[in-house]
Amino acid sequence: MKYRFLIWILWPSFLVAILAVGFLFSFIHPEDILFFGHHPDISDEGIYTLGFLFIWLFCALSSTLTIYILPSMNPMHN
């Protein structure tokens, strides 16, 4: 059951992160990004990868919170 929870969290968050990164980087080019007033010394692919991982993390946190606040499947809980 523990692995099922991981699939319920990671797979939807992965799919939404793909869409979010595609949407984000269709409007923002990595050369336009500044960190503390400086351009990072990372390739465009590195920026895309870090952006994807960061967005996937936040989507996974959202999915985790959703599972956490779901009511219990126990009929005595109602």
N, CA, C, O and CB atoms as a CASP TS submission, in Angstrom:
PFRMAT TS
TARGET T0000
AUTHOR 0000-0000-0000
METHOD Language model
MODEL 1
PARENT N/A
ATOM      1  N   MET     1       0.827  -1.197   0.000  1.00  0.00           N
ATOM      2  CA  MET     1       0.000   0.000   0.000  1.00  0.00           C
ATOM      3  C   MET     1       0.866   1.254   0.000  1.00  0.00           C
ATOM      4  O   MET     1       0.473   2.290  -0.538  1.00  0.00           O
ATOM      5  CB  MET     1      -0.938   0.002   1.209  1.00  0.00           C
ATOM      6  N   LYS     2       2.066   1.152   0.617  1.00  0.00           N
ATOM      7  CA  LYS     2       2.947   2.310   0.671  1.00  0.00           C
ATOM      8  C   LYS     2       3.388   2.732  -0.730  1.00  0.00           C
ATOM      9  O   LYS     2       3.473   3.923  -1.030  1.00  0.00           O
ATOM     10  CB  LYS     2       4.166   2.008   1.540  1.00  0.00           C
ATOM     11  N   TYR     3       3.668   1.744  -1.585  1.00  0.00           N
ATOM     12  CA  TYR     3       4.108   2.058  -2.944  1.00  0.00           C
ATOM     13  C   TYR     3       2.972   2.638  -3.773  1.00  0.00           C
ATOM     14  O   TYR     3       3.210   3.440  -4.676  1.00  0.00           O
ATOM     15  CB  TYR     3       4.665   0.812  -3.624  1.00  0.00           C
ATOM     16  N   ARG     4       1.752   2.243  -3.477  1.00  0.00           N
ATOM     17  CA  ARG     4       0.602   2.794  -4.179  1.00  0.00           C
ATOM     18  C   ARG     4       0.469   4.292  -3.885  1.00  0.00           C
ATOM     19  O   ARG     4       0.125   5.072  -4.774  1.00  0.00           O
ATOM     20  CB  ARG     4      -0.686   2.047  -3.777  1.00  0.00           C
ATOM     21  N   PHE     5       0.739   4.690  -2.643  1.00  0.00           N
ATOM     22  CA  PHE     5       0.701   6.109  -2.303  1.00  0.00           C
ATOM     23  C   PHE     5       1.765   6.886  -3.078  1.00  0.00           C
ATOM     24  O   PHE     5       1.517   8.010  -3.514  1.00  0.00           O
ATOM     25  CB  PHE     5       0.899   6.301  -0.794  1.00  0.00           C
ATOM     26  N   LEU     6       2.936   6.299  -3.249  1.00  0.00           N
ATOM     27  CA  LEU     6       3.976   6.966  -4.033  1.00  0.00           C
ATOM     28  C   LEU     6       3.538   7.176  -5.476  1.00  0.00           C
ATOM     29  O   LEU     6       3.787   8.232  -6.056  1.00  0.00           O
ATOM     30  CB  LEU     6       5.268   6.156  -3.996  1.00  0.00           C
ATOM     31  N   ILE     7       2.890   6.177  -6.053  1.00  0.00           N
ATOM     32  CA  ILE     7       2.398   6.316  -7.427  1.00  0.00           C
ATOM     33  C   ILE     7       1.311   7.380  -7.489  1.00  0.00           C
ATOM     34  O   ILE     7       1.272   8.172  -8.430  1.00  0.00           O
ATOM     35  CB  ILE     7       1.860   4.967  -7.956  1.00  0.00           C
ATOM     36  N   TRP     8       0.426   7.404  -6.494  1.00  0.00           N
ATOM     37  CA  TRP     8      -0.636   8.405  -6.466  1.00  0.00           C
ATOM     38  C   TRP     8      -0.089   9.815  -6.323  1.00  0.00           C
ATOM     39  O   TRP     8      -0.726  10.775  -6.758  1.00  0.00           O
ATOM     40  CB  TRP     8      -1.595   8.114  -5.335  1.00  0.00           C
ATOM     41  N   ILE     9       1.065   9.949  -5.728  1.00  0.00           N
ATOM     42  CA  ILE     9       1.672  11.272  -5.548  1.00  0.00           C
ATOM     43  C   ILE     9       2.558  11.640  -6.726  1.00  0.00           C
ATOM     44  O   ILE     9       2.409  12.724  -7.291  1.00  0.00           O
ATOM     45  CB  ILE     9       2.485  11.315  -4.255  1.00  0.00           C
ATOM     46  N   LEU    10       3.474  10.764  -7.107  1.00  0.00           N
ATOM     47  CA  LEU    10       4.504  11.121  -8.085  1.00  0.00           C
ATOM     48  C   LEU    10       4.023  11.148  -9.528  1.00  0.00           C
ATOM     49  O   LEU    10       4.460  12.006 -10.296  1.00  0.00           O
ATOM     50  CB  LEU    10       5.634  10.170  -7.976  1.00  0.00           C
ATOM     51  N   TRP    11       3.142  10.242  -9.920  1.00  0.00           N
ATOM     52  CA  TRP    11       2.736  10.200 -11.328  1.00  0.00           C
ATOM     53  C   TRP    11       1.902  11.425 -11.724  1.00  0.00           C
ATOM     54  O   TRP    11       2.244  12.063 -12.720  1.00  0.00           O
ATOM     55  CB  TRP    11       1.940   8.923 -11.603  1.00  0.00           C
ATOM     56  N   PRO    12       0.827  11.797 -11.007  1.00  0.00           N
ATOM     57  CA  PRO    12       0.085  13.004 -11.400  1.00  0.00           C
ATOM     58  C   PRO    12       0.945  14.269 -11.317  1.00  0.00           C
ATOM     59  O   PRO    12       0.833  15.153 -12.166  1.00  0.00           O
ATOM     60  CB  PRO    12      -1.149  13.167 -10.516  1.00  0.00           C
ATOM     61  N   SER    13       1.799  14.352 -10.297  1.00  0.00           N
ATOM     62  CA  SER    13       2.636  15.544 -10.174  1.00  0.00           C
ATOM     63  C   SER    13       3.648  15.618 -11.312  1.00  0.00           C
ATOM     64  O   SER    13       3.995  16.713 -11.756  1.00  0.00           O
ATOM     65  CB  SER    13       3.360  15.553  -8.823  1.00  0.00           C
ATOM     66  N   PHE    14       4.127  14.473 -11.790  1.00  0.00           N
ATOM     67  CA  PHE    14       5.033  14.436 -12.935  1.00  0.00           C
ATOM     68  C   PHE    14       4.338  14.960 -14.188  1.00  0.00           C
ATOM     69  O   PHE    14       4.905  15.768 -14.924  1.00  0.00           O
ATOM     70  CB  PHE    14       5.546  13.006 -13.170  1.00  0.00           C
ATOM     71  N   LEU    15       3.107  14.499 -14.432  1.00  0.00           N
ATOM     72  CA  LEU    15       2.371  14.941 -15.627  1.00  0.00           C
ATOM     73  C   LEU    15       2.062  16.440 -15.579  1.00  0.00           C
ATOM     74  O   LEU    15       2.181  17.131 -16.591  1.00  0.00           O
ATOM     75  CB  LEU    15       1.064  14.147 -15.768  1.00  0.00           C
ATOM     76  N   VAL    16       1.670  16.936 -14.419  1.00  0.00           N
ATOM     77  CA  VAL    16       1.372  18.362 -14.295  1.00  0.00           C
ATOM     78  C   VAL    16       2.651  19.185 -14.408  1.00  0.00           C
ATOM     79  O   VAL    16       2.628  20.281 -14.967  1.00  0.00           O
ATOM     80  CB  VAL    16       0.663  18.655 -12.957  1.00  0.00           C
ATOM     81  N   ALA    17       3.766  18.677 -13.887  1.00  0.00           N
ATOM     82  CA  ALA    17       5.037  19.395 -13.994  1.00  0.00           C
ATOM     83  C   ALA    17       5.474  19.516 -15.450  1.00  0.00           C
ATOM     84  O   ALA    17       6.019  20.547 -15.844  1.00  0.00           O
ATOM     85  CB  ALA    17       6.124  18.687 -13.175  1.00  0.00           C
ATOM     86  N   ILE    18       5.243  18.481 -16.252  1.00  0.00           N
ATOM     87  CA  ILE    18       5.563  18.561 -17.681  1.00  0.00           C
ATOM     88  C   ILE    18       4.791  19.702 -18.328  1.00  0.00           C
ATOM     89  O   ILE    18       5.363  20.507 -19.063  1.00  0.00           O
ATOM     90  CB  ILE    18       5.243  17.227 -18.391  1.00  0.00           C
ATOM     91  N   LEU    19       3.505  19.768 -18.059  1.00  0.00           N
ATOM     92  CA  LEU    19       2.680  20.840 -18.628  1.00  0.00           C
ATOM     93  C   LEU    19       3.113  22.218 -18.113  1.00  0.00           C
ATOM     94  O   LEU    19       3.189  23.175 -18.883  1.00  0.00           O
ATOM     95  CB  LEU    19       1.199  20.601 -18.296  1.00  0.00           C
ATOM     96  N   ALA    20       3.392  22.313 -16.831  1.00  0.00           N
ATOM     97  CA  ALA    20       3.770  23.597 -16.241  1.00  0.00           C
ATOM     98  C   ALA    20       5.103  24.099 -16.795  1.00  0.00           C
ATOM     99  O   ALA    20       5.246  25.290 -17.072  1.00  0.00           O
ATOM    100  CB  ALA    20       3.851  23.475 -14.722  1.00  0.00           C
ATOM    101  N   VAL    21       6.072  23.209 -16.958  1.00  0.00           N
ATOM    102  CA  VAL    21       7.372  23.610 -17.495  1.00  0.00           C
ATOM    103  C   VAL    21       7.235  24.033 -18.950  1.00  0.00           C
ATOM    104  O   VAL    21       7.834  25.021 -19.373  1.00  0.00           O
ATOM    105  CB  VAL    21       8.393  22.465 -17.366  1.00  0.00           C
ATOM    106  N   GLY    22       6.449  23.286 -19.715  1.00  0.00           N
ATOM    107  CA  GLY    22       6.214  23.680 -21.106  1.00  0.00           C
ATOM    108  C   GLY    22       5.564  25.047 -21.199  1.00  0.00           C
ATOM    109  O   GLY    22       5.939  25.864 -22.041  1.00  0.00           O
ATOM    110  N   PHE    23       4.594  25.297 -20.340  1.00  0.00           N
ATOM    111  CA  PHE    23       3.922  26.596 -20.329  1.00  0.00           C
ATOM    112  C   PHE    23       4.866  27.702 -19.875  1.00  0.00           C
ATOM    113  O   PHE    23       4.916  28.766 -20.493  1.00  0.00           O
ATOM    114  CB  PHE    23       2.693  26.551 -19.421  1.00  0.00           C
ATOM    115  N   LEU    24       5.613  27.461 -18.802  1.00  0.00           N
ATOM    116  CA  LEU    24       6.512  28.473 -18.257  1.00  0.00           C
ATOM    117  C   LEU    24       7.596  28.863 -19.260  1.00  0.00           C
ATOM    118  O   LEU    24       7.813  30.047 -19.518  1.00  0.00           O
ATOM    119  CB  LEU    24       7.152  27.967 -16.970  1.00  0.00           C
ATOM    120  N   PHE    25       8.266  27.873 -19.817  1.00  0.00           N
ATOM    121  CA  PHE    25       9.396  28.176 -20.688  1.00  0.00           C
ATOM    122  C   PHE    25       8.982  28.509 -22.115  1.00  0.00           C
ATOM    123  O   PHE    25       9.837  28.797 -22.952  1.00  0.00           O
ATOM    124  CB  PHE    25      10.344  27.018 -20.704  1.00  0.00           C
ATOM    125  N   SER    26       7.685  28.475 -22.406  1.00  0.00           N
ATOM    126  CA  SER    26       7.247  29.014 -23.687  1.00  0.00           C
ATOM    127  C   SER    26       7.164  30.544 -23.623  1.00  0.00           C
ATOM    128  O   SER    26       7.139  31.210 -24.658  1.00  0.00           O
ATOM    129  CB  SER    26       5.881  28.415 -24.084  1.00  0.00           C
ATOM    130  N   PHE    27       7.123  31.098 -22.405  1.00  0.00           N
ATOM    131  CA  PHE    27       7.086  32.547 -22.228  1.00  0.00           C
ATOM    132  C   PHE    27       8.408  33.125 -21.731  1.00  0.00           C
ATOM    133  O   PHE    27       8.702  34.295 -21.978  1.00  0.00           O
ATOM    134  CB  PHE    27       5.990  32.910 -21.267  1.00  0.00           C
ATOM    135  N   ILE    28       9.201  32.324 -21.038  1.00  0.00           N
ATOM    136  CA  ILE    28      10.452  32.800 -20.444  1.00  0.00           C
ATOM    137  C   ILE    28      11.609  31.991 -21.020  1.00  0.00           C
ATOM    138  O   ILE    28      11.602  30.761 -20.977  1.00  0.00           O
ATOM    139  CB  ILE    28      10.418  32.688 -18.884  1.00  0.00           C
ATOM    140  N   HIS    29      12.586  32.685 -21.551  1.00  0.00           N
ATOM    141  CA  HIS    29      13.791  32.016 -22.046  1.00  0.00           C
ATOM    142  C   HIS    29      14.820  31.990 -20.920  1.00  0.00           C
ATOM    143  O   HIS    29      14.919  32.955 -20.162  1.00  0.00           O
ATOM    144  CB  HIS    29      14.366  32.738 -23.319  1.00  0.00           C
ATOM    145  N   PRO    30      15.591  30.906 -20.793  1.00  0.00           N
ATOM    146  CA  PRO    30      16.572  30.831 -19.703  1.00  0.00           C
ATOM    147  C   PRO    30      17.570  31.993 -19.670  1.00  0.00           C
ATOM    148  O   PRO    30      18.079  32.322 -18.599  1.00  0.00           O
ATOM    149  CB  PRO    30      17.330  29.544 -19.810  1.00  0.00           C
ATOM    150  N   GLU    31      17.863  32.620 -20.808  1.00  0.00           N
ATOM    151  CA  GLU    31      18.788  33.761 -20.815  1.00  0.00           C
ATOM    152  C   GLU    31      18.192  34.977 -20.100  1.00  0.00           C
ATOM    153  O   GLU    31      18.930  35.867 -19.677  1.00  0.00           O
ATOM    154  CB  GLU    31      19.156  34.135 -22.257  1.00  0.00           C
ATOM    155  N   ASP    32      16.856  35.022 -19.962  1.00  0.00           N
ATOM    156  CA  ASP    32      16.196  36.153 -19.316  1.00  0.00           C
ATOM    157  C   ASP    32      16.121  36.014 -17.799  1.00  0.00           C
ATOM    158  O   ASP    32      15.686  36.942 -17.116  1.00  0.00           O
ATOM    159  CB  ASP    32      14.809  36.316 -19.872  1.00  0.00           C
ATOM    160  N   ILE    33      16.535  34.882 -17.267  1.00  0.00           N
ATOM    161  CA  ILE    33      16.424  34.631 -15.832  1.00  0.00           C
ATOM    162  C   ILE    33      17.651  35.188 -15.113  1.00  0.00           C
ATOM    163  O   ILE    33      18.789  34.958 -15.523  1.00  0.00           O
ATOM    164  CB  ILE    33      16.269  33.116 -15.548  1.00  0.00           C
ATOM    165  N   LEU    34      17.395  35.918 -14.044  1.00  0.00           N
ATOM    166  CA  LEU    34      18.456  36.475 -13.207  1.00  0.00           C
ATOM    167  C   LEU    34      18.327  35.930 -11.796  1.00  0.00           C
ATOM    168  O   LEU    34      17.223  35.879 -11.253  1.00  0.00           O
ATOM    169  CB  LEU    34      18.404  38.021 -13.199  1.00  0.00           C
ATOM    170  N   PHE    35      19.446  35.519 -11.188  1.00  0.00           N
ATOM    171  CA  PHE    35      19.488  35.115  -9.795  1.00  0.00           C
ATOM    172  C   PHE    35      20.334  36.136  -9.044  1.00  0.00           C
ATOM    173  O   PHE    35      21.546  36.226  -9.243  1.00  0.00           O
ATOM    174  CB  PHE    35      20.059  33.666  -9.634  1.00  0.00           C
ATOM    175  N   PHE    36      19.682  36.893  -8.187  1.00  0.00           N
ATOM    176  CA  PHE    36      20.342  37.936  -7.408  1.00  0.00           C
ATOM    177  C   PHE    36      21.070  38.927  -8.319  1.00  0.00           C
ATOM    178  O   PHE    36      22.168  39.384  -8.002  1.00  0.00           O
ATOM    179  CB  PHE    36      21.326  37.311  -6.410  1.00  0.00           C
ATOM    180  N   GLY    37      20.444  39.251  -9.453  1.00  0.00           N
ATOM    181  CA  GLY    37      20.985  40.239 -10.365  1.00  0.00           C
ATOM    182  C   GLY    37      22.031  39.730 -11.343  1.00  0.00           C
ATOM    183  O   GLY    37      22.587  40.521 -12.105  1.00  0.00           O
ATOM    184  N   HIS    38      22.315  38.434 -11.344  1.00  0.00           N
ATOM    185  CA  HIS    38      23.332  37.859 -12.217  1.00  0.00           C
ATOM    186  C   HIS    38      22.752  36.693 -13.008  1.00  0.00           C
ATOM    187  O   HIS    38      21.853  35.990 -12.546  1.00  0.00           O
ATOM    188  CB  HIS    38      24.551  37.400 -11.399  1.00  0.00           C
ATOM    189  N   HIS    39      23.287  36.507 -14.205  1.00  0.00           N
ATOM    190  CA  HIS    39      22.907  35.343 -14.994  1.00  0.00           C
ATOM    191  C   HIS    39      23.642  34.124 -14.443  1.00  0.00           C
ATOM    192  O   HIS    39      24.843  34.194 -14.185  1.00  0.00           O
ATOM    193  CB  HIS    39      23.227  35.557 -16.509  1.00  0.00           C
ATOM    194  N   PRO    40      22.930  33.000 -14.259  1.00  0.00           N
ATOM    195  CA  PRO    40      23.608  31.806 -13.732  1.00  0.00           C
ATOM    196  C   PRO    40      24.545  31.204 -14.782  1.00  0.00           C
ATOM    197  O   PRO    40      24.315  31.332 -15.985  1.00  0.00           O
ATOM    198  CB  PRO    40      22.569  30.750 -13.279  1.00  0.00           C
ATOM    199  N   ASP    41      25.583  30.558 -14.314  1.00  0.00           N
ATOM    200  CA  ASP    41      26.542  29.904 -15.206  1.00  0.00           C
ATOM    201  C   ASP    41      26.107  28.471 -15.495  1.00  0.00           C
ATOM    202  O   ASP    41      26.895  27.534 -15.364  1.00  0.00           O
ATOM    203  CB  ASP    41      27.956  29.920 -14.591  1.00  0.00           C
ATOM    204  N   ILE    42      24.854  28.314 -15.886  1.00  0.00           N
ATOM    205  CA  ILE    42      24.276  27.009 -16.182  1.00  0.00           C
ATOM    206  C   ILE    42      23.751  27.049 -17.613  1.00  0.00           C
ATOM    207  O   ILE    42      23.253  28.079 -18.068  1.00  0.00           O
ATOM    208  CB  ILE    42      23.136  26.639 -15.164  1.00  0.00           C
ATOM    209  N   SER    43      23.862  25.938 -18.316  1.00  0.00           N
ATOM    210  CA  SER    43      23.353  25.870 -19.684  1.00  0.00           C
ATOM    211  C   SER    43      21.829  25.975 -19.693  1.00  0.00           C
ATOM    212  O   SER    43      21.179  25.837 -18.657  1.00  0.00           O
ATOM    213  CB  SER    43      23.803  24.561 -20.365  1.00  0.00           C
ATOM    214  N   ASP    44      21.278  26.219 -20.864  1.00  0.00           N
ATOM    215  CA  ASP    44      19.824  26.289 -20.985  1.00  0.00           C
ATOM    216  C   ASP    44      19.175  24.974 -20.554  1.00  0.00           C
ATOM    217  O   ASP    44      18.141  24.975 -19.887  1.00  0.00           O
ATOM    218  CB  ASP    44      19.424  26.630 -22.427  1.00  0.00           C
ATOM    219  N   GLU    45      19.785  23.861 -20.938  1.00  0.00           N
ATOM    220  CA  GLU    45      19.243  22.561 -20.551  1.00  0.00           C
ATOM    221  C   GLU    45      19.277  22.373 -19.039  1.00  0.00           C
ATOM    222  O   GLU    45      18.380  21.757 -18.464  1.00  0.00           O
ATOM    223  CB  GLU    45      20.021  21.438 -21.234  1.00  0.00           C
ATOM    224  N   GLY    46      20.312  22.904 -18.400  1.00  0.00           N
ATOM    225  CA  GLY    46      20.390  22.842 -16.947  1.00  0.00           C
ATOM    226  C   GLY    46      19.278  23.641 -16.287  1.00  0.00           C
ATOM    227  O   GLY    46      18.693  23.201 -15.298  1.00  0.00           O
ATOM    228  N   ILE    47      18.988  24.811 -16.833  1.00  0.00           N
ATOM    229  CA  ILE    47      17.889  25.634 -16.306  1.00  0.00           C
ATOM    230  C   ILE    47      16.560  24.916 -16.495  1.00  0.00           C
ATOM    231  O   ILE    47      15.723  24.915 -15.592  1.00  0.00           O
ATOM    232  CB  ILE    47      17.853  27.019 -17.002  1.00  0.00           C
ATOM    233  N   TYR    48      16.356  24.301 -17.669  1.00  0.00           N
ATOM    234  CA  TYR    48      15.126  23.546 -17.914  1.00  0.00           C
ATOM    235  C   TYR    48      14.999  22.388 -16.921  1.00  0.00           C
ATOM    236  O   TYR    48      13.916  22.134 -16.392  1.00  0.00           O
ATOM    237  CB  TYR    48      15.098  23.015 -19.363  1.00  0.00           C
ATOM    238  N   THR    49      16.102  21.693 -16.673  1.00  0.00           N
ATOM    239  CA  THR    49      16.084  20.554 -15.761  1.00  0.00           C
ATOM    240  C   THR    49      15.793  20.996 -14.334  1.00  0.00           C
ATOM    241  O   THR    49      14.948  20.407 -13.661  1.00  0.00           O
ATOM    242  CB  THR    49      17.414  19.809 -15.817  1.00  0.00           C
ATOM    243  N   LEU    50      16.488  22.031 -13.870  1.00  0.00           N
ATOM    244  CA  LEU    50      16.241  22.529 -12.514  1.00  0.00           C
ATOM    245  C   LEU    50      14.821  23.059 -12.369  1.00  0.00           C
ATOM    246  O   LEU    50      14.178  22.852 -11.340  1.00  0.00           O
ATOM    247  CB  LEU    50      17.245  23.625 -12.158  1.00  0.00           C
ATOM    248  N   GLY    51      14.332  23.743 -13.399  1.00  0.00           N
ATOM    249  CA  GLY    51      12.957  24.238 -13.368  1.00  0.00           C
ATOM    250  C   GLY    51      11.962  23.099 -13.276  1.00  0.00           C
ATOM    251  O   GLY    51      11.001  23.169 -12.510  1.00  0.00           O
ATOM    252  N   PHE    52      12.191  22.038 -14.062  1.00  0.00           N
ATOM    253  CA  PHE    52      11.298  20.886 -14.013  1.00  0.00           C
ATOM    254  C   PHE    52      11.314  20.231 -12.634  1.00  0.00           C
ATOM    255  O   PHE    52      10.258  19.924 -12.081  1.00  0.00           O
ATOM    256  CB  PHE    52      11.689  19.867 -15.083  1.00  0.00           C
ATOM    257  N   LEU    53      12.501  20.017 -12.080  1.00  0.00           N
ATOM    258  CA  LEU    53      12.588  19.367 -10.769  1.00  0.00           C
ATOM    259  C   LEU    53      11.946  20.211  -9.675  1.00  0.00           C
ATOM    260  O   LEU    53      11.291  19.677  -8.780  1.00  0.00           O
ATOM    261  CB  LEU    53      14.044  19.088 -10.416  1.00  0.00           C
ATOM    262  N   PHE    54      12.131  21.529  -9.744  1.00  0.00           N
ATOM    263  CA  PHE    54      11.537  22.430  -8.760  1.00  0.00           C
ATOM    264  C   PHE    54      10.008  22.402  -8.863  1.00  0.00           C
ATOM    265  O   PHE    54       9.317  22.325  -7.847  1.00  0.00           O
ATOM    266  CB  PHE    54      12.064  23.871  -8.959  1.00  0.00           C
ATOM    267  N   ILE    55       9.488  22.464 -10.084  1.00  0.00           N
ATOM    268  CA  ILE    55       8.034  22.439 -10.273  1.00  0.00           C
ATOM    269  C   ILE    55       7.474  21.079  -9.882  1.00  0.00           C
ATOM    270  O   ILE    55       6.406  21.004  -9.274  1.00  0.00           O
ATOM    271  CB  ILE    55       7.665  22.767 -11.736  1.00  0.00           C
ATOM    272  N   TRP    56       8.190  19.985 -10.226  1.00  0.00           N
ATOM    273  CA  TRP    56       7.731  18.650  -9.849  1.00  0.00           C
ATOM    274  C   TRP    56       7.666  18.502  -8.333  1.00  0.00           C
ATOM    275  O   TRP    56       6.744  17.877  -7.810  1.00  0.00           O
ATOM    276  CB  TRP    56       8.653  17.580 -10.445  1.00  0.00           C
ATOM    277  N   LEU    57       8.634  19.069  -7.630  1.00  0.00           N
ATOM    278  CA  LEU    57       8.631  19.021  -6.171  1.00  0.00           C
ATOM    279  C   LEU    57       7.380  19.695  -5.614  1.00  0.00           C
ATOM    280  O   LEU    57       6.717  19.145  -4.734  1.00  0.00           O
ATOM    281  CB  LEU    57       9.896  19.691  -5.607  1.00  0.00           C
ATOM    282  N   PHE    58       7.056  20.875  -6.118  1.00  0.00           N
ATOM    283  CA  PHE    58       5.880  21.585  -5.619  1.00  0.00           C
ATOM    284  C   PHE    58       4.587  20.863  -5.979  1.00  0.00           C
ATOM    285  O   PHE    58       3.650  20.842  -5.181  1.00  0.00           O
ATOM    286  CB  PHE    58       5.850  23.000  -6.171  1.00  0.00           C
ATOM    287  N   CYS    59       4.526  20.274  -7.161  1.00  0.00           N
ATOM    288  CA  CYS    59       3.342  19.488  -7.535  1.00  0.00           C
ATOM    289  C   CYS    59       3.229  18.254  -6.650  1.00  0.00           C
ATOM    290  O   CYS    59       2.124  17.882  -6.257  1.00  0.00           O
ATOM    291  CB  CYS    59       3.404  19.073  -9.027  1.00  0.00           C
ATOM    292  N   ALA    60       4.346  17.613  -6.329  1.00  0.00           N
ATOM    293  CA  ALA    60       4.325  16.439  -5.444  1.00  0.00           C
ATOM    294  C   ALA    60       3.895  16.834  -4.040  1.00  0.00           C
ATOM    295  O   ALA    60       3.168  16.087  -3.385  1.00  0.00           O
ATOM    296  CB  ALA    60       5.712  15.763  -5.402  1.00  0.00           C
ATOM    297  N   LEU    61       4.329  17.988  -3.571  1.00  0.00           N
ATOM    298  CA  LEU    61       3.877  18.459  -2.260  1.00  0.00           C
ATOM    299  C   LEU    61       2.374  18.692  -2.254  1.00  0.00           C
ATOM    300  O   LEU    61       1.701  18.396  -1.266  1.00  0.00           O
ATOM    301  CB  LEU    61       4.608  19.748  -1.871  1.00  0.00           C
ATOM    302  N   SER    62       1.848  19.216  -3.343  1.00  0.00           N
ATOM    303  CA  SER    62       0.407  19.425  -3.458  1.00  0.00           C
ATOM    304  C   SER    62      -0.345  18.096  -3.443  1.00  0.00           C
ATOM    305  O   SER    62      -1.366  17.967  -2.768  1.00  0.00           O
ATOM    306  CB  SER    62       0.082  20.199  -4.737  1.00  0.00           C
ATOM    307  N   SER    63       0.155  17.112  -4.184  1.00  0.00           N
ATOM    308  CA  SER    63      -0.487  15.792  -4.188  1.00  0.00           C
ATOM    309  C   SER    63      -0.405  15.137  -2.817  1.00  0.00           C
ATOM    310  O   SER    63      -1.356  14.487  -2.383  1.00  0.00           O
ATOM    311  CB  SER    63       0.160  14.883  -5.241  1.00  0.00           C
ATOM    312  N   THR    64       0.711  15.300  -2.138  1.00  0.00           N
ATOM    313  CA  THR    64       0.871  14.746  -0.796  1.00  0.00           C
ATOM    314  C   THR    64      -0.119  15.373   0.169  1.00  0.00           C
ATOM    315  O   THR    64      -0.725  14.678   0.985  1.00  0.00           O
ATOM    316  CB  THR    64       2.299  14.958  -0.295  1.00  0.00           C
ATOM    317  N   LEU    65      -0.281  16.667   0.077  1.00  0.00           N
ATOM    318  CA  LEU    65      -1.242  17.351   0.942  1.00  0.00           C
ATOM    319  C   LEU    65      -2.659  16.873   0.657  1.00  0.00           C
ATOM    320  O   LEU    65      -3.451  16.704   1.584  1.00  0.00           O
ATOM    321  CB  LEU    65      -1.149  18.872   0.757  1.00  0.00           C
ATOM    322  N   THR    66      -2.986  16.655  -0.602  1.00  0.00           N
ATOM    323  CA  THR    66      -4.316  16.164  -0.955  1.00  0.00           C
ATOM    324  C   THR    66      -4.570  14.796  -0.338  1.00  0.00           C
ATOM    325  O   THR    66      -5.639  14.557   0.223  1.00  0.00           O
ATOM    326  CB  THR    66      -4.477  16.093  -2.476  1.00  0.00           C
ATOM    327  N   ILE    67      -3.593  13.895  -0.438  1.00  0.00           N
ATOM    328  CA  ILE    67      -3.762  12.568   0.161  1.00  0.00           C
ATOM    329  C   ILE    67      -3.846  12.665   1.680  1.00  0.00           C
ATOM    330  O   ILE    67      -4.593  11.916   2.311  1.00  0.00           O
ATOM    331  CB  ILE    67      -2.606  11.641  -0.247  1.00  0.00           C
ATOM    332  N   TYR    68      -3.094  13.570   2.260  1.00  0.00           N
ATOM    333  CA  TYR    68      -3.090  13.724   3.721  1.00  0.00           C
ATOM    334  C   TYR    68      -4.453  14.185   4.245  1.00  0.00           C
ATOM    335  O   TYR    68      -4.884  13.742   5.309  1.00  0.00           O
ATOM    336  CB  TYR    68      -2.006  14.722   4.145  1.00  0.00           C
ATOM    337  N   ILE    69      -5.133  15.069   3.512  1.00  0.00           N
ATOM    338  CA  ILE    69      -6.399  15.609   4.020  1.00  0.00           C
ATOM    339  C   ILE    69      -7.624  14.821   3.548  1.00  0.00           C
ATOM    340  O   ILE    69      -8.751  15.160   3.911  1.00  0.00           O
ATOM    341  CB  ILE    69      -6.541  17.052   3.597  1.00  0.00           C
ATOM    342  N   LEU    70      -7.415  13.775   2.744  1.00  0.00           N
ATOM    343  CA  LEU    70      -8.551  12.933   2.347  1.00  0.00           C
ATOM    344  C   LEU    70      -9.149  12.270   3.579  1.00  0.00           C
ATOM    345  O   LEU    70      -8.430  11.877   4.498  1.00  0.00           O
ATOM    346  CB  LEU    70      -8.115  11.859   1.309  1.00  0.00           C
ATOM    347  N   PRO    71     -10.482  12.150   3.586  1.00  0.00           N
ATOM    348  CA  PRO    71     -11.065  11.412   4.714  1.00  0.00           C
ATOM    349  C   PRO    71     -10.646   9.946   4.656  1.00  0.00           C
ATOM    350  O   PRO    71     -10.327   9.413   3.593  1.00  0.00           O
ATOM    351  CB  PRO    71     -12.612  11.530   4.706  1.00  0.00           C
ATOM    352  N   SER    72     -10.655   9.324   5.795  1.00  0.00           N
ATOM    353  CA  SER    72     -10.230   7.932   5.882  1.00  0.00           C
ATOM    354  C   SER    72     -11.217   7.042   5.138  1.00  0.00           C
ATOM    355  O   SER    72     -12.403   7.358   5.045  1.00  0.00           O
ATOM    356  CB  SER    72     -10.105   7.489   7.353  1.00  0.00           C
ATOM    357  N   MET    73     -10.721   5.932   4.611  1.00  0.00           N
ATOM    358  CA  MET    73     -11.578   4.966   3.939  1.00  0.00           C
ATOM    359  C   MET    73     -12.313   4.067   4.951  1.00  0.00           C
ATOM    360  O   MET    73     -13.132   3.231   4.570  1.00  0.00           O
ATOM    361  CB  MET    73     -10.746   4.111   2.974  1.00  0.00           C
ATOM    362  N   ASN    74     -12.014   4.247   6.209  1.00  0.00           N
ATOM    363  CA  ASN    74     -12.641   3.468   7.264  1.00  0.00           C
ATOM    364  C   ASN    74     -14.103   3.893   7.426  1.00  0.00           C
ATOM    365  O   ASN    74     -14.370   5.075   7.641  1.00  0.00           O
ATOM    366  CB  ASN    74     -11.871   3.635   8.594  1.00  0.00           C
ATOM    367  N   PRO    75     -15.065   2.952   7.327  1.00  0.00           N
ATOM    368  CA  PRO    75     -16.476   3.345   7.464  1.00  0.00           C
ATOM    369  C   PRO    75     -16.814   3.876   8.856  1.00  0.00           C
ATOM    370  O   PRO    75     -17.789   4.613   9.004  1.00  0.00           O
ATOM    371  CB  PRO    75     -17.371   2.165   7.148  1.00  0.00           C
ATOM    372  N   MET    76     -16.037   3.523   9.874  1.00  0.00           N
ATOM    373  CA  MET    76     -16.295   4.027  11.216  1.00  0.00           C
ATOM    374  C   MET    76     -15.900   5.493  11.360  1.00  0.00           C
ATOM    375  O   MET    76     -16.311   6.167  12.305  1.00  0.00           O
ATOM    376  CB  MET    76     -15.551   3.189  12.236  1.00  0.00           C
ATOM    377  N   HIS    77     -15.096   5.981  10.410  1.00  0.00           N
ATOM    378  CA  HIS    77     -14.636   7.374  10.480  1.00  0.00           C
ATOM    379  C   HIS    77     -15.768   8.346  10.151  1.00  0.00           C
ATOM    380  O   HIS    77     -15.746   9.488  10.609  1.00  0.00           O
ATOM    381  CB  HIS    77     -13.456   7.597   9.518  1.00  0.00           C
ATOM    382  N   ASN    78     -16.742   7.919   9.376  1.00  0.00           N
ATOM    383  CA  ASN    78     -17.859   8.803   8.962  1.00  0.00           C
ATOM    384  C   ASN    78     -18.732   9.013  10.112  1.00  0.00           C
ATOM    385  O   ASN    78     -19.734   9.720  10.005  1.00  0.00           O
ATOM    386  CB  ASN    78     -18.665   8.232   7.791  1.00  0.00           C
TER
END
